[in-house]
Amino acid sequence: MFAVIKTGGKQYKVSVGDKIKIEKLNAEEGQEVIFDEVLLLEKNKKTEIGTPFIKEAKVIAKVIKQGKGKKVIAFKYKKRKRYHKKTGYRWPYTEVEITEI
């Protein structure tokens, strides 16, 4: 059994027991989060596709931790103009474990 959910502008294929890193959510560690934007659901060899979402389908997850990802370097350069700019950032994420579909 698996589902495709939408959160943070991205889509994730999840099944029970999966741990995924998603865009930061305003939730504390140990708190349950409900994703009700389910795009696709596969259960008992039967696939159900939403238009755009499946009604009465939800995915329940538990927040494991909040954190920051690896540093991403953005480097801008213009040849023969003596211009270069180096910046970096670390995107914040929330790690969740899928408990129920």
QUIUR-V434148 format. One record per pair of residues at least 6 apart in sequence whose C-alpha atoms are under 6 Angstrom apart, sorted by the first residue. I is the first residue (numbers start at 1). GAP is how many residues later the second one is. D is the distance in Angstrom with one decimal. If there is no record, write none. Layout:
I:GAP:D ; I:GAP:D
This chain:
1:41:5.5 ; 1:42:4.9 ; 2:12:5.6 ; 2:13:4.4 ; 2:40:5.4 ; 3:10:5.7 ; 3:11:5.4 ; 3:37:5.5 ; 3:38:4.5 ; 4:8:5.5 ; 4:9:4.4 ; 4:34:5.9 ; 4:35:5.5 ; 4:36:5.1 ; 5:6:5.6 ; 5:7:5.4 ; 5:32:5.8 ; 5:33:4.6 ; 5:34:5.7 ; 6:31:5.7 ; 8:15:5.5 ; 16:82:5.2 ; 16:83:5.5 ; 16:84:5.9 ; 17:81:5.3 ; 18:79:5.6 ; 18:80:5.5 ; 19:77:5.6 ; 19:78:4.4 ; 20:75:5.6 ; 20:76:5.6 ; 21:73:5.6 ; 21:74:4.4 ; 22:71:5.6 ; 22:72:5.4 ; 23:70:4.9 ; 24:68:5.7 ; 24:69:4.4 ; 24:70:4.9 ; 29:34:5.1 ; 29:35:5.5 ; 29:36:5.5 ; 30:33:5.2 ; 31:31:5.8 ; 31:32:5.6 ; 32:29:5.6 ; 32:30:4.5 ; 33:27:5.9 ; 33:28:5.2 ; 34:25:5.8 ; 34:26:4.7 ; 35:23:5.6 ; 35:24:5.1 ; 36:22:4.5 ; 37:16:5.8 ; 38:15:5.4 ; 38:16:5.7 ; 39:11:5.2 ; 39:14:4.9 ; 40:8:5.8 ; 40:9:4.7 ; 40:10:6.0 ; 41:6:5.8 ; 41:7:5.2 ; 59:41:5.9 ; 59:42:4.5 ; 60:39:5.8 ; 60:40:5.1 ; 61:36:5.4 ; 61:37:4.3 ; 61:38:5.2 ; 62:34:5.5 ; 62:35:5.3 ; 63:33:4.5 ; 64:31:5.5 ; 64:32:5.3 ; 65:30:5.4 ; 66:28:4.6 ; 67:25:5.8 ; 67:26:5.5 ; 68:22:5.8 ; 68:23:5.6 ; 68:24:4.3 ; 68:25:5.8 ; 69:21:5.4 ; 69:22:5.5 ; 70:20:5.8 ; 71:18:5.5 ; 71:19:4.7 ; 72:16:5.4 ; 72:17:5.5 ; 73:14:6.0 ; 73:15:4.4 ; 74:12:5.9 ; 74:13:5.2 ; 74:14:5.7 ; 75:10:5.7 ; 75:11:4.5 ; 76:8:5.4 ; 76:9:5.1 ; 77:6:5.8 ; 77:7:4.4
